[in-house]
């Protein structure tokens, strides 16, 4: 789960590749860098992400068996919604307290 701003969008075959500026990672099982590519199947029922918009994104890392493909996927069961300050508050409340 991370907050990101869409920098660019490009259709590549049956998928859309979004260039995303990672604004803030919240929960992640893999390291994120400042800019990532987010891949979405064109058949996905996900909302279209607009350039310049900020979103709260729940995606997963996909690595193929040959380890030649390593990318972040937003799947049908993923999560993408416009980011608001309310999202920040909800994430802080859901985080485990030490």
C-alpha positions, 0 to 999 in steps of 0.5 A: 500500500502506498500513496503515489502521484501519476506522472505518465500513462502509456498503453503497452499491448494489453496493459497500461503502464503508469509511471508513478512518483511514490509519495509515501509507502505505508505497508509494503513487502517489497522495497519501493523506489522514488519512481515506479512503474505500475502495470494494469491490465486493460481488462481490469475494472479499476478506475482509470488513473489520471496524470497528475492525480494522487492515489492510494494504491494497493498493488502486488509485486509480480516476478515470473519463474525465470526472474526476467520480469519484475513489476508492480501490478494493480489487479482486479482485487487491488485497490486504487482510490483518489488520495485525500487527507482522510486516507492519511488519518485512516492509515495512521489509525490502522497502523499497529502502535508500539 
